[in-house]
């Protein structure tokens, strides 16, 4: 704080000068400018994402035969770009993921928020955070090496080990902690006075939870489901490892068979299994799929944000 | 008011007591609670099964190969392949995140919390950062591919570890900003007023009062985002991590190393998991996963311990 002392010294001479040391003020302005630049960098990044996606996506759309966009399946090497194949695959995997993640995540959240003793929560929450921190490649391998042979194979006699169902369960496992933590936050932000009013009326705990706390937190719960769905749609590695169909896929609704999602198709386009770098129209198709993915997840995130804001406004 | 006869009063007391205590156990309530507990236990069981599933294969690998598995380069032969380049690539990427995303992210958080006026532009930046945090990681891979690999390929060397590191630094930047903002927002205004009160400027107050107070929170968030970056594979696949070999030591200087093709642990795991051979799938993939999990869990553990200590001291 040497500067602060010199600043007051000048005033002690005679009349009090409050303008301050110009050197100190200049440094202040420079630092403020640097911080401002750091904050606006995020806008540059957004612009970079949107521009690079749109630029190559337009390249793709002008070069591709429109008939190839609605065909039997997604086979970029053969010039077949049926985008519906990818959308259906993504939808199926996301549905399976939500069937796993919503009940388990919500159940865990209600238990932690309304039933668990503080000591239990102190132990369980870090474990859930650990689960949230597991890299998706590890979950992908888990889906292929454990979920597929031990769970999915019970429902099908198909010989292939790859299936959208196994990938979906894996993605579900990946988003459980997300559902649990956002839902728990929503329920914990319900004021205690509501619970006390319910108990005061003689309600049991189960009644209080299901009739008072859950309805009060419903916006936050819906937000957690939407955020989880958005995350599931954007998840790449689990699907790329466990869903198979890396070379392309016919349009299929069979969850128990291999399939292709938007993200897995992008990973396949970029790696050795279906390498099409440079020349053909297949490379820009990567950016077209990326743009679709970006728009879908951005729309879901915006909807989730409005739900979260509603919770904040009410309490 | 007429007083009720003693016998009538005792029936009333009984009725009220029965109402309060309930007749027997609350069966639906108990079933509900049991279901909730079951879903929590199932979630925790998944973590256990996942770890138990990879341990035997990893154990076999480390028993046969020992630390040599960590120090050998990648090879097509399952008996000779190792993780040395992958670990080096992951560490270099971590370096990019620490040196770029941390300072820029914390600076942006300081601007948003301490300097920015509450106007439309600030709100726009804020909404923009929150949306960036929700963008799928593979889309950041596309950004890295078109900006760092293609547009600035002359500087970064194209599909290089520098492109990968820059891409992941951009990926975690919004997370660093959001968590750091929360830590800075939690600093009470009285702390700032103490700084202003002795004549400190805004930056002096931030440096000497706000940042030390917010440091544990900022550190927790940044460590967690580092763990996220180290485990991320999808963007690296797009900027070309899969096919290269990171040559360590052969280059005249370190900058040349950064412009070379590279491997990273998560992409190597993806590579191993797709190999048809039983050794790759059954033993090497689990072993590589265990190495990655150890790194990520250590980071998580450090962050959680730090936060717990900091929560208790408040």
HADDOCK unambig.tbl for C-alpha pairs under 7 A between the chains (distance, minus, plus):
assign (segid A and resid 4 and name CA) (segid B and resid 199 and name CA) 6.25 0.50 0.50
assign (segid A and resid 4 and name CA) (segid B and resid 200 and name CA) 6.16 0.50 0.50
assign (segid A and resid 28 and name CA) (segid B and resid 203 and name CA) 6.44 0.50 0.50
assign (segid A and resid 35 and name CA) (segid B and resid 107 and name CA) 5.02 0.50 0.50
assign (segid A and resid 35 and name CA) (segid B and resid 108 and name CA) 5.53 0.50 0.50
assign (segid A and resid 35 and name CA) (segid B and resid 110 and name CA) 6.97 0.50 0.50
assign (segid A and resid 35 and name CA) (segid B and resid 111 and name CA) 5.24 0.50 0.50
assign (segid A and resid 36 and name CA) (segid B and resid 108 and name CA) 6.75 0.50 0.50
assign (segid A and resid 36 and name CA) (segid B and resid 111 and name CA) 5.91 0.50 0.50
assign (segid A and resid 38 and name CA) (segid B and resid 104 and name CA) 5.51 0.50 0.50
assign (segid A and resid 38 and name CA) (segid B and resid 107 and name CA) 6.04 0.50 0.50
assign (segid A and resid 38 and name CA) (segid B and resid 108 and name CA) 4.81 0.50 0.50
assign (segid A and resid 39 and name CA) (segid B and resid 108 and name CA) 4.10 0.50 0.50
assign (segid A and resid 39 and name CA) (segid B and resid 111 and name CA) 6.64 0.50 0.50
assign (segid A and resid 40 and name CA) (segid B and resid 125 and name CA) 6.98 0.50 0.50
assign (segid A and resid 42 and name CA) (segid B and resid 129 and name CA) 6.32 0.50 0.50
assign (segid A and resid 43 and name CA) (segid B and resid 125 and name CA) 6.85 0.50 0.50
assign (segid A and resid 43 and name CA) (segid B and resid 128 and name CA) 6.89 0.50 0.50
assign (segid A and resid 48 and name CA) (segid B and resid 143 and name CA) 6.90 0.50 0.50
assign (segid A and resid 49 and name CA) (segid B and resid 143 and name CA) 5.41 0.50 0.50
assign (segid A and resid 52 and name CA) (segid B and resid 143 and name CA) 6.62 0.50 0.50
assign (segid A and resid 52 and name CA) (segid B and resid 146 and name CA) 6.35 0.50 0.50
assign (segid A and resid 104 and name CA) (segid B and resid 39 and name CA) 4.80 0.50 0.50
assign (segid A and resid 104 and name CA) (segid B and resid 40 and name CA) 6.76 0.50 0.50
assign (segid A and resid 104 and name CA) (segid B and resid 43 and name CA) 6.71 0.50 0.50
assign (segid A and resid 107 and name CA) (segid B and resid 36 and name CA) 4.61 0.50 0.50
assign (segid A and resid 107 and name CA) (segid B and resid 39 and name CA) 5.48 0.50 0.50
assign (segid A and resid 107 and name CA) (segid B and resid 40 and name CA) 6.58 0.50 0.50
assign (segid A and resid 108 and name CA) (segid B and resid 36 and name CA) 5.97 0.50 0.50
assign (segid A and resid 108 and name CA) (segid B and resid 37 and name CA) 6.85 0.50 0.50
assign (segid A and resid 108 and name CA) (segid B and resid 39 and name CA) 5.61 0.50 0.50
assign (segid A and resid 108 and name CA) (segid B and resid 40 and name CA) 4.27 0.50 0.50
assign (segid A and resid 110 and name CA) (segid B and resid 36 and name CA) 6.91 0.50 0.50
assign (segid A and resid 111 and name CA) (segid B and resid 36 and name CA) 5.50 0.50 0.50
assign (segid A and resid 111 and name CA) (segid B and resid 37 and name CA) 6.28 0.50 0.50
assign (segid A and resid 126 and name CA) (segid B and resid 304 and name CA) 6.98 0.50 0.50
assign (segid A and resid 130 and name CA) (segid B and resid 297 and name CA) 6.92 0.50 0.50
assign (segid A and resid 130 and name CA) (segid B and resid 300 and name CA) 6.79 0.50 0.50
assign (segid A and resid 131 and name CA) (segid B and resid 47 and name CA) 6.32 0.50 0.50
assign (segid A and resid 133 and name CA) (segid B and resid 228 and name CA) 6.83 0.50 0.50
assign (segid A and resid 134 and name CA) (segid B and resid 293 and name CA) 6.95 0.50 0.50
assign (segid A and resid 135 and name CA) (segid B and resid 231 and name CA) 4.73 0.50 0.50
assign (segid A and resid 135 and name CA) (segid B and resid 232 and name CA) 6.50 0.50 0.50
assign (segid A and resid 137 and name CA) (segid B and resid 266 and name CA) 6.31 0.50 0.50
assign (segid A and resid 137 and name CA) (segid B and resid 269 and name CA) 6.94 0.50 0.50
assign (segid A and resid 137 and name CA) (segid B and resid 270 and name CA) 6.45 0.50 0.50
assign (segid A and resid 138 and name CA) (segid B and resid 289 and name CA) 6.09 0.50 0.50
assign (segid A and resid 141 and name CA) (segid B and resid 273 and name CA) 6.66 0.50 0.50
assign (segid A and resid 142 and name CA) (segid B and resid 50 and name CA) 6.30 0.50 0.50
assign (segid A and resid 206 and name CA) (segid B and resid 29 and name CA) 5.14 0.50 0.50
assign (segid A and resid 231 and name CA) (segid B and resid 136 and name CA) 7.00 0.50 0.50
assign (segid A and resid 234 and name CA) (segid B and resid 136 and name CA) 4.77 0.50 0.50
assign (segid A and resid 235 and name CA) (segid B and resid 136 and name CA) 6.93 0.50 0.50
assign (segid A and resid 236 and name CA) (segid B and resid 138 and name CA) 6.95 0.50 0.50
assign (segid A and resid 236 and name CA) (segid B and resid 234 and name CA) 6.19 0.50 0.50
assign (segid A and resid 237 and name CA) (segid B and resid 234 and name CA) 6.21 0.50 0.50
assign (segid A and resid 267 and name CA) (segid B and resid 237 and name CA) 6.78 0.50 0.50
assign (segid A and resid 267 and name CA) (segid B and resid 238 and name CA) 6.96 0.50 0.50
assign (segid A and resid 270 and name CA) (segid B and resid 237 and name CA) 6.60 0.50 0.50
assign (segid A and resid 270 and name CA) (segid B and resid 238 and name CA) 5.48 0.50 0.50
assign (segid A and resid 271 and name CA) (segid B and resid 237 and name CA) 6.75 0.50 0.50
assign (segid A and resid 287 and name CA) (segid B and resid 142 and name CA) 6.98 0.50 0.50
assign (segid A and resid 290 and name CA) (segid B and resid 139 and name CA) 6.02 0.50 0.50
assign (segid A and resid 294 and name CA) (segid B and resid 135 and name CA) 6.58 0.50 0.50
assign (segid A and resid 294 and name CA) (segid B and resid 139 and name CA) 6.97 0.50 0.50
assign (segid A and resid 297 and name CA) (segid B and resid 135 and name CA) 6.80 0.50 0.50
assign (segid A and resid 298 and name CA) (segid B and resid 131 and name CA) 6.77 0.50 0.50
assign (segid A and resid 298 and name CA) (segid B and resid 135 and name CA) 6.88 0.50 0.50
assign (segid A and resid 301 and name CA) (segid B and resid 131 and name CA) 6.95 0.50 0.50
assign (segid A and resid 301 and name CA) (segid B and resid 134 and name CA) 6.69 0.50 0.50
